[in-house]
Amino acid sequence: MEKLFAYFQSQHFSEKVAQKIANSFSKKTFKKGDFFVEEGKTCRYLGLAEI
């Protein structure tokens, strides 16, 4: 989550706020061919790709 924290700080969020935002995310790994969203279902998550 360090990259996410650093990104929010680079966008001029305070350290405290950036940490709160970064801590609200959790890392989930997908295998090739897995789907983030399923057809006909409502997505309740925000996804970011780490490259």
C-alpha positions in Angstrom: 0.0 0.0 0.0 3.0 2.3 0.1 2.6 3.2 -3.6 -1.0 4.1 -3.0 -0.1 6.2 0.0 2.7 7.9 -2.0 0.3 8.6 -4.8 -2.3 10.3 -2.5 0.5 12.4 -0.9 1.7 13.5 -4.3 -1.9 14.8 -4.9 -1.4 17.1 -1.9 -3.4 15.1 0.6 -2.1 15.4 4.1 -0.2 12.5 5.5 -3.0 11.6 7.9 -5.7 11.7 5.2 -3.5 9.8 2.7 -2.9 7.1 5.2 -6.6 6.8 6.0 -7.4 6.5 2.3 -4.6 4.0 1.6 -5.7 1.9 4.6 -9.2 1.6 3.3 -7.9 -0.5 0.4 -7.0 -4.2 0.5 -4.8 -6.0 -1.9 -6.4 -8.9 -3.9 -4.6 -10.8 -6.5 -6.3 -12.2 -9.6 -5.1 -15.0 -11.8 -5.1 -14.7 -15.6 -8.7 -15.2 -16.8 -10.3 -14.2 -13.5 -13.0 -11.6 -13.7 -13.3 -8.5 -11.4 -17.0 -8.0 -12.3 -19.6 -10.6 -13.2 -22.3 -10.0 -15.8 -25.6 -9.1 -14.2 -24.1 -8.2 -10.8 -23.5 -4.9 -9.2 -19.9 -4.1 -8.5 -19.2 -2.9 -5.0 -15.5 -2.4 -5.3 -12.9 -0.1 -6.8 -10.0 -1.7 -8.5 -6.5 -0.4 -9.2 -3.9 -2.2 -11.2 -0.4 -2.4 -9.8 2.2 -2.5 -12.6 
